Amino acid sequence: MRAPESDLPLQFDRVQYDAGNRRILDIGSLGISGGAPTAIVGPNGAGKTTLLRISMGLLAPSAGRVTWGGRQNVAPVRRAFLFQRPVMLMRSAAGNIDYALASIKASRGERRQRISDLLTLVGLPGFENRPARRLSGGEQQRLALARSLARDPELLLLDEPTASLDPAAAKSVEDVLRAIAGRGVKIVISTHDLGTARRLAGDVVLLHRGQIVEHSASEIFFKQPLTKEARRFQAGDLLI
């Protein structure tokens, strides 16, 4: 039996992205492999969301090459994207996950078990019949994670998943992300919260003006940053 093809490593090679006359992203080289989560950090407008959208295949670069497991133009079967404010379908919590499972033609019996397993994984057991749009912000974010995992992705891309949450809700989401990473799913998360990056990430990419100014292991980034931009950013200085 042929092993399923992998979307990892994710590789950027001389990737640029332009919007009109403005260059949003200009990355010489970036490689993301399996393992602990990768955090993408940087000031507003640095290009974090654009990098994630290109990683998912939602945007095509203006120049350069992106590969998933050494392949170009790969359908996003083994990767998932979670927006900062995910849209809940007008269904129950179970119905939202069932919608994703139906899209991959899972059987009804399999769908029932998967819904139960996924809700338990994200800390929402017993929420099957709750209207999704009536859940709290943190609960909706965790339900969105469960829905994203329904397709069993290898690569999970998250855009500021804790940005609008209170500390307790943010901690619940971080706990879920640790559990997901522990199952072997590669997480790439953009965040403005250095605390989130410190707690979750194995490596950190700092973007400034669309360019990578540092990519290092989390321990190095937070204890002995290699660049003045990283030191200033951690100190709370504005990167202009």
N, C-alpha and C positions, 0 to 999 in steps of 0.2 A: 504494500500500500504506500502511495506517495505521501510524504509528509507535507502538511500545509505550509504554503509559502509564508514567510515572515515579513512584517512591515518594518522590522528593525534590522540594522540601525537606520535611523532617519538622518539623512545627510544633505546639508546645504553646501553648494559649491558656487561661489561667485554670484549669489542671488541678490537681485535688486528688485524693488517694487516701487513704481512711480504712480502717483495720482495727479493727473494733469502735469504741471511743470514741477511738482514737488516730489522729491525722493523720500519715501517713507522708510524704506529698508535698504540697507547696503551691507550684506554679510559676505565676507570673503570665504570663510569656511566654518561650519558647525556640524559636529557629529553628536547624535544622541543615541545611546545604546540602552539595553535593558538594565534593570537594577533599581536602586532607590530613586525616588522622584527627582526630577530636574525642575528647579525654580527659575523662572524668567522674571527678573526684577528691573526696575528703572523708573524714572519720572514719567508723569503723564505725557503722552505724545512720543514716547521713545520708540514705539513700534512693536510693543509686546503682543497686542491683539493681532496685528498683521502677521507677525511671525507664526502665531498659532493657527490662523486661518490658512496660511500657505502650507503649514504642516499637515493640516487636515485634507487639503486639496480643494478648499472652498475658494481660494484665490490662486490664480496662476501668476508666477513671477514675471516681471517685465523682461528680465534677463537672468541668465544662469540656469542652474540645474538642481532639482530636488529629486532625491531617490528614497525609496522605501525598500529596505532589504536589497539594495542594489538595482531596483527596478524603477523606471519612470512611469508616470501616468497610470498609477495603480488605483483601481476603484477602492473606496474607503470601506472595505468589508471588515477589516481587522482593526479599525480605529474609530474612536467616537469623540465628539466635541460637546462640551457643556458650556453654554453661554452664561454670562454673568447673571442675567435674569432669565432663567429658563421659563418657557411658556408651558403651563399646565393645560392639558386637554380637559374639556368639560365632561369629565368622567371621574370615577372613583380612583383611589390610589392604585388598586388592582387593575382597573381599566387602562390606566396610563401605561403600566408595564405590559399588559396584555397586548396593547396596540403594537409595541415594539417587537414582542415575541411573534405576533401574527405576521409581521413583515418578513420574518425569516422562515415562515411556514412551520413553526413548531406545532406539534399536535396539542389538542386540548388538554390531555392528561399531563403532558410535559409542561404546558403553560401554567397549570395550577400549581404544580410543585415548584417551578422556577419562581413564580410570583411570591410564594411563601418564603422561599430561601432568600430571595433578594431583599424583601422587606425586613427580614431578620438581620441580614448583613448590614443594612443601613440604619438599624436601630428603630424600625417602625413595625414590629410584629403586631398583628391585630388591627392594622390600619387598612385592611383590604377594602372595606366598604366606606371609608371616609371620603367625602368629596375633595378632590385634589386641590381645588382652588380655595378651599376653606382652611387649609393647613397653614401653619405659621411659615414665615420666610425660611427658617432653618429646616423645617420639615419638608417644605417644597424642594429645597436644595438637595436634601438627602433622597427624596423620591426621584428627583431628576437624575441623581447618580445611579439609583437602582434601574431606572429606565435605560440609561446609557449602557449599563452592564448587561442588559438583556441580550444584546447581540454578541456577548462574550468577546469584547475587544482585547487586543494585545497592547494597544496604545490608547491612552485616555488623555485628552487635551482639555484643560480647564482654564477658563478665563475669569480670574478674580472671583473664585467661588465663595469667599467669605466676606467680600467687600461691604455688603449692606447688612451684615448680621451682627447681633449683639455678642458679647464675649462668650456667653454660654452656648449659643447656637453655633458660633464659629468653632468652638472646641468640639462640639458634636460632629461637625463636618470633618474636622481634622482627624478625629478618631476613626471615622469611616474611611478616610483616605489612607490611613495607616493600614487598616484591615485589607483594603483593596490592593495596596502595594505588596502586602504580605502574601497575596495570592499570585504574585508574579506579573501583575499588570503594570506596565510602564506608565507612570504619570508624569506629564509635563504641565506645570501650573504657573500661570502668570499671577503675580501678586504685588501689591504695593506695600504689603505688611511684611517687614523684615522678620518679625517674630514668627510668622507662619513659615517663611522660608527657612529660618534657623531650625524650627522644630521638625520640619518634614523632609527637607531636601538633602540629597546626597551630593549634588553639585549645583552651582548657581551660575546663571548667565546674566551679566549686567549689560543692559542696552542703554545707549545714549545717542540721541539723534539718529536712530536707526542702525547704529553700528554696535558691534560687540566690543566693549572696552575691557571686559574681564570674563573669563570662564574658568572657574576653578572649583576644586572640592569645597564643600560647605565649610569644613573645619578651617581651611586656608582662608576662604573668603571672609569669614567672620572674625578670625583671630589674627591673621597676617595677610590682609589684602595686598594684592600685587600692584595695584594702580592707585594713583592719587584720586581718580574718580570714584573708585570703590570706597576709599577712606572718607571722602567728602560725603558721599551718599549715605553711608552708615552714620555719619555724624549729624545728619539732618540738613546739611548744606544744600542749597539749590544748585542743580547742574544746569547751566545755561548753555 
